[in-house]
Amino acid sequence: TKPPFEVGDGIQIGPHSGDVVDVSVLHFHLLEIGNWVDSDQSTGRAIQIPNAKILTDPIANYTSEFPFLWHEVPVVITFESDWRRAKTLLLEMVSKASVETSQRADEFLRKRPSRMLISYRTVTSTVYTSVLDHGIRLSMRFLTDPRRRRAFDQRLWEGVLHMVSSEPDIELAYPTQRIVGVGPEDQRSA
């Protein structure tokens, strides 16, 4: 049977995530990602994990069967914003940013059918709409290389900030509280 990972794979085992940099008879080493740094960036620490953990802890392998990850960047806009226009602009933005990755993923799936029955009808980007208590969430969903998530996030967020600054009918939302009180002019005498 195929081992759950090999040197070079990006994995998560228990609470630890990283790139496998060494495998020996008793343990393996991960070059840690995440933890106190954002978006799967390396911390610079090597973590030694006993091989026995392979038998007891679930292992997520980010790279062995399908070398891409689905990722989402949610953008919350106000209820007063033109959400249709925002959704159109976000779809254009994420489609442009991820077109090459989508093409590579499509080609990968056609050339190398997975033994794990990974089957996607579409590998193109999309934007999903949902409603929160403080605004409309437009979630850009796209495929990315696991090691390039942060770069994609930055590119998309800079595009979002540009969109918000140049579109007067689109504003970012944030949780707010409104306090409605009864002032002296609203009190009725009994």
Summary of the structure (lengths in Angstrom):
residues: 190
radius of gyration: 22.6
end to end distance: 83.8
largest distance: 85.2
contacts: 481
relative contact order: 0.17
helix: 30%
strand: 31%
